[in-house]
Amino acid sequence: MQALFNQFLPLQCPGVGLATQVQPFVTISRIDPPDPNVPSEMQPALFILSDNEDVDQTTWDQTRYQMKVRFVVMGWISDAANTIPDTVLNPLVDAVDYAVKSVPGMTILNIDPTTGFAVPANPISAHGLPQTLGGYVVNAYLRGPIRKFARRLAQQTWAAGQIIVVTGE
């Protein structure tokens, strides 16, 4: 779990008001948010939370564990009347996606100047390779739906998804 958490630390900006598209999160934590309304000065925020583990001992040599990790991103919309919530959430979810896809030695993401979206710094090396979290696991990847909770004219918005971490094979 710590290796996965460490994968996200480069996404944390150096302080309040200093968030960028490459370092979008003010807060990154392994502890549940204390309240559904995290203070705006702590946002955007990323919470990495351990869920369940599935165990498979069908082989004689190694036990295979599949850890399910929930991630929650939270964003604050200061101008809710004129902001579409997805414009806040999508770049945060993209940052999580590309952090899990990245391979060692690769810059986590760049911003495409044409579209403004986050893209892998080296798309050729980012595809088809497992994310081993520095050799600690067999693979880590996003799986399942990304649930977004964003209401028009509301300042608090958030999204949640699942990361699968596989060990032993």
C-alpha positions in Angstrom: 0.0 0.0 0.0 2.8 2.4 0.8 4.4 1.8 -2.6 1.1 2.8 -4.3 0.8 5.8 -2.1 4.4 6.9 -2.9 3.4 6.8 -6.6 1.1 9.7 -6.0 3.4 11.9 -4.0 4.9 13.7 -7.0 1.3 15.0 -7.8 1.3 17.0 -4.5 1.9 20.7 -4.9 4.2 22.5 -2.5 1.5 24.4 -0.7 -2.0 26.0 -0.7 -2.6 28.1 -3.8 0.4 26.5 -5.7 -1.5 23.7 -7.4 -0.7 23.3 -11.1 -1.9 20.8 -13.8 1.2 18.7 -13.3 1.0 18.9 -9.4 -2.8 19.2 -9.0 -3.3 18.1 -5.4 -2.9 20.2 -2.3 -3.7 17.3 0.0 -2.8 13.6 -0.5 -3.6 11.3 2.3 -4.2 7.6 3.3 -6.7 8.6 5.9 -10.4 9.0 5.2 -11.5 12.6 4.8 -12.6 13.9 8.2 -15.8 15.3 6.8 -17.6 15.1 3.4 -16.8 18.8 3.1 -13.0 19.0 3.3 -12.0 22.7 3.8 -11.6 24.4 0.4 -8.0 25.4 1.3 -7.1 21.6 1.5 -8.4 21.0 -2.1 -8.0 19.6 -4.6 -7.5 16.5 -2.5 -6.6 12.8 -3.1 -7.4 10.1 -0.6 -6.0 6.6 -1.1 -7.9 4.1 1.0 -7.4 0.3 1.4 -10.5 -1.8 0.9 -10.5 -5.6 0.6 -8.0 -8.2 -0.5 -8.8 -11.3 -2.5 -6.4 -14.3 -2.0 -5.8 -17.1 -4.5 -3.7 -20.1 -3.4 -4.5 -22.4 -6.3 -0.8 -22.7 -7.3 1.8 -24.6 -5.2 4.5 -21.9 -5.3 3.0 -18.5 -4.6 -0.1 -17.0 -3.1 -1.6 -14.3 -5.2 -3.1 -11.3 -3.5 -5.4 -8.8 -5.2 -5.7 -5.7 -3.1 -8.6 -3.3 -3.9 -7.8 0.3 -3.2 -10.4 3.0 -3.3 -9.3 6.5 -4.4 -11.3 9.7 -3.8 -10.6 13.0 -5.5 -12.2 16.1 -4.2 -12.4 19.5 -5.8 -13.7 22.9 -4.7 -15.6 25.1 -7.2 -15.3 28.7 -6.2 -17.6 29.9 -9.0 -20.3 27.2 -9.0 -22.7 29.2 -11.1 -20.3 29.4 -14.0 -18.3 26.2 -13.7 -19.2 22.7 -15.0 -18.2 20.3 -12.2 -16.6 17.9 -14.7 -14.0 20.5 -15.7 -12.7 20.3 -12.1 -13.0 16.5 -11.7 -11.7 15.2 -15.0 -8.1 16.5 -14.8 -7.9 15.1 -11.2 -9.1 11.7 -12.3 -6.7 11.9 -15.3 -3.8 12.6 -12.9 -4.6 9.4 -10.9 -5.0 7.4 -14.1 -1.6 8.5 -15.5 0.2 8.1 -12.1 -0.9 4.4 -12.1 0.0 3.9 -15.8 3.5 5.5 -15.5 6.6 3.4 -15.6 9.8 4.0 -13.5 11.9 6.9 -14.8 9.0 8.4 -16.8 7.7 11.9 -16.0 4.2 11.3 -14.7 2.4 13.5 -17.2 2.6 16.5 -19.4 -0.2 18.8 -20.5 -1.1 18.7 -24.2 -1.0 22.4 -25.3 -3.7 21.8 -27.9 -6.3 20.1 -25.7 -5.2 21.1 -22.2 -5.5 17.5 -21.1 -3.0 15.5 -19.2 -1.1 13.0 -21.4 1.7 10.5 -20.6 5.1 12.1 -21.1 6.3 9.1 -23.2 3.2 7.4 -24.7 5.2 4.6 -26.3 6.7 3.4 -23.0 3.5 3.9 -21.1 1.4 1.3 -22.9 1.5 -2.5 -22.5 3.9 -2.5 -19.5 2.7 -3.5 -16.0 2.9 -0.9 -13.2 5.1 -2.7 -10.7 5.4 0.2 -8.2 9.2 -0.1 -8.4 9.2 -3.9 -8.3 7.0 -4.4 -5.2 4.0 -5.8 -7.0 3.1 -7.7 -10.2 0.8 -5.0 -11.5 -1.4 -2.1 -10.5 -4.2 -0.7 -12.6 -7.6 1.1 -12.5 -10.7 -1.0 -12.8 -14.4 -0.4 -12.7 -16.5 2.7 -12.9 -15.4 6.2 -11.8 -18.3 7.5 -9.8 -18.7 11.3 -9.9 -20.7 13.3 -7.4 -21.1 16.7 -8.8 -24.2 18.9 -8.6 -24.7 22.0 -10.5 -24.4 25.1 -8.4 -22.7 23.1 -5.6 -19.2 24.1 -4.5 -18.0 20.6 -3.4 -17.5 18.0 -6.0 -15.8 14.6 -5.9 -15.2 11.4 -7.7 -14.2 7.9 -6.6 -12.8 4.8 -8.3 -10.8 1.6 -7.7 -7.2 0.6 -8.2 -6.3 -3.1 -8.2 -2.9 -4.1 -6.9 -1.7 -7.6 -7.7 1.1 -9.4 -5.9 2.6 -12.8 -6.3 2.2 -14.7 -9.6 
